[in-house]
Amino acid sequence: MAVLYIFQAATRPQVDNIAYSRFRDLVAQGHVKDITITSSKIDGHYLKGKKTVAFTTTQLPFPDDQLVPDLRKHHVKIVAQADNPLVAVFFQWILPIGLLFGLYFLLFRRMGPGQALQFGRSKARVYNRKEMRTDFSDVAGVDEAVAELREVVDFLKNARKYQRLGGRIPKGVLLVGPPGTGKTLLARAVAGEADVPFFYMSGSEFVEMFVGVGASRVRELFEQAKTHAPCIIFIDELDTIGKSRGGAVTFGGHDEREQTLNQLLAEMDGFDPKVGVIIMAATNRPEVLDQALMRPGRFDRMVVVDRPDLNGRIAILQVHARKVKLATDVDLRAIAAQTPGAAGAELENIVNEAALLAARRGEDSVEQRDLQEAIERVLAGLERRSRVLSPLEKDRVAHHESGHALVGVFVDHADPVHKVSIVPRGAAALGMTISVPMEDRYLLTEPELQDRLAVLLGGRAAEEIIFETVSTGSSDDLQKATDIARRMVEQFGMSPKVGPIAVTQDGSQFLDQKFPWDQQKTTSEELARKADEEVTRLVSEAYDRAKRILTEHEAALRAVADELKRVEVLDGTALRALVDRVELASDTRS
């Protein structure tokens, strides 16, 4: 076919596309032999020397009254040709309609037979008892939340026990907590313990490009749940459709999302709690939820699923360790102590990373060192030994990290140093100093915060003492120190000059329907200036304190830096032993 097309194109006669003015000149010169006139163009032949050449030109949009007399004068053969009306009908009607039908079949055929008109059908996934094998034995670290939800299980199993005195079974349970704390796992465990069907749907699955689809899916979901009662409806990421509709938030609102929320509110009000349908939802942003969702009669209970404490982290690690083969000397309590603030998902990732590291080394079981390295990989990033530092940069990084570590050793309230490393990790970290608290802390005193400021600024102070200049490596330390100092002054009232007042307000005021643009300014310029001066004072005093400590123990600073350059990684025990030797030698010489 390609060869035939090329052959036809090569043998097709050449046609000159000429301007209308050129065509009139050819007519006046008597060179035109014949023409065919249509409503849009003029085709014909003219003499070019001894050759006859085909030409085409565009017909004028207005009549040329002189054209026909001139053509007759020069004996030009004239053929008038009317346009085919079917062509106009094809381009104006048949082609557009055909394109629409083609797009229709292309779009809806991919959905499978019978799904073209099912936009409003619920996309909830239903799990029965055979599929839902999760129970409370798979949940750890959130004992208070489990205790609350055990009562929900009892509601589903023994509804009459609670109704005999006139009580009403809660309609909804809202699980609130940071990401990765196990909210979805808890909902699945409730369904598994109660042995009832579990309807799972994410908030984003309600909203589509077509208006009204979300509300239709809410109605369909509740209808399905009523036919399977007793059961549990679980809506993950409720804030996707449950954001506040009040105040100025509506300026950036979404009509389809609001219709879906309104339908959800109506359905929660409409169904009978005696049916045995419990609605559970999860969110990590409770402050943005609409007040109508939070009132009694809808989500009656709010269960907080917080980050686990030390004992909770141990229990979570034990649950995830069931799936891997641990060495006999593995101490999960030590791993839990090194991961304060870690959520369940992060702890699961640490165990999984440790198993992968052990398999990569060809080991028969997961050892303590695998778990230690997994913590660093998860929390600080991968080692980047390919990033080779110059000797000068390595010397500066070693003294910088030694400064952090030594200030942490010599202040009274700092967390014990666990490890110091000058191996680059992650995107930008050229070294790190890891401190591990002895116990979980929920309150911090002013001296403890001042010690944290000094430890953060110890790296910059060490650079200035040893090199008499500072580098860009302290940027992250300065940001963290400034943030702590600002909170001390503006939120914690730890400044005698500013006083025990809150200079800044908490921005999470959605549940009280207070919006930043509605609030009056309560801080004067004079008070803001004083607060800035106090922040600067706290940071400067902490920096001067760090310099005094390191200047007094400069021999230990240099010794730790030299050891770091030699071994690259120094654990807390070796660090303290080295510092004690250097300090003892200095005392002996003095």
Buried (B, 14 or more C-beta within 10 A) or exposed (E): EEEEEEEEEEEEEEEEEBEBEEBBEBBEEBBBBBBBBBEEEBBBBBBEEEEEBEBBBEBEEEEEEEBBEBBEEBEBEEEEEEEEEEEEEEEEEEEEEEEEEEEEEEEEEEEEEEEBEEBBBBBBEBBEEEEBEBBBEBBBBBBEBBEBBBEBBBBBBEBEEBBEEEEEBBBBBBBBBEEBBBBBBBBBBBBBBBBBBBBBBBBEBBBBEEEBBBBBBBBBBBEBBBEBBBBBBBBBBBBBBBBBBEEEBEEEEBEBBBBBBBBBBBBBEEBEBEBBBBBBBBBBBBBBBBEBBBEEEBBBBEBBBBBBBBBBBBBBBBBBBEEBEBBEEBEBEEBBBBBBEBBBBBBBBBBBBBBBBBEEEEBEBBBBBBBBBBBBBBBBBEBBEEEEBEEEBBBBBBBBBBBBBBBBBBBEBBBEBBBBBBBBBBEEBBBBBBBBBEEBEEEBEEEBBBBBBBBBBBBBBBBBBBBEEBBEBBEEBBEBBBEBBBBBBBBBBBBEEBEEEEBBBEEEBBBEEEBEEEEEEEBEEEBBEBBBBBBEBBBEBBBEBBBEBBEEBBBBBBBBBBBBBEEBBBBBEBBBEBBEEBBEEBEEEE
